[in-house]
Amino acid sequence: MSKGKFLVEAHKSYDASKFYNYSDAVNILLKNKRSKINETIEISLNLGIDPRHADQMVRGTVNLPNGSGKEIKVAVFAKDKNADDAKKEGADFVGTEDLVQKIQDGFLDFDRVIASPDMMGTVSKIAKILGPKGLMPNPKMGTVTPNVGEAVKLVKSGQVQFKAEKNGIVQAGIAKSSFDAKNIIENINTFVDTIKKSKPSGAKGTFIKKISLSSTMGVSVNCEIN
């Protein structure tokens, strides 16, 4: 079945104007998932904030109880014991000046960058490369830390980063279509609870205005806001 016909049939299986609880929304996505593709289940939250103001920024990390299902490649700037700990926990690339040179030469085959505090002077040499791609290590995101091994472990176990976009929307992949419904719902609850706890001091009125779930090649379902 072509993608067009597939989506037409999928849209017939639910009411796009209705708001569903998480369980029903997940079941709609799983009922209409592609059989040969392990799609990403994504969550999108429209927040009542203006991220252009520093006191209304929403960003951070969340440790999903069942992981995200995505394999994250991690580059680590560390030396000595920190480097050994990073390798032990499964870091894909570990280095210092050599890794800086590799990135300056065009290497960017990684999804997350972690650094020990003593390496930030070295990392600053490639800030103009990492920054625009959202890869620059940041203490607030837990990617600048003296406990490099633990940070790598969390990322590899399914830690997800989130950051509000200019329009106040937070989006993240929180599961795969191969997950069972129970695990997806647990991940949704954990993600939404984390966003609620991240409400900035400058946010006024309704914080979470809308929640929707979607799959990579499937439909988008509006969810009730508990």
Secondary structure, 3 states (H helix, E strand, C coil): CCHHHHHHHHHCCCCCCCCECHHHHHHHHHHCCCCCCCCEEEEEEEECCCCCCHHHCCEEEEECCCCCCCCCCEEEECCHHHHHHHHHCCCCEEECHHHHHHHHCCCCCCCEEEECHHHHHHHHHHHHHHHHHCCCCCHHHCCECCCHHHHHHHHHCCEEEEECCCCCEEEEEEEECCCCHHHHHHHHHHHHHHHHHCCCCCCCCCCEEEEEEEECCCCEEEECCC
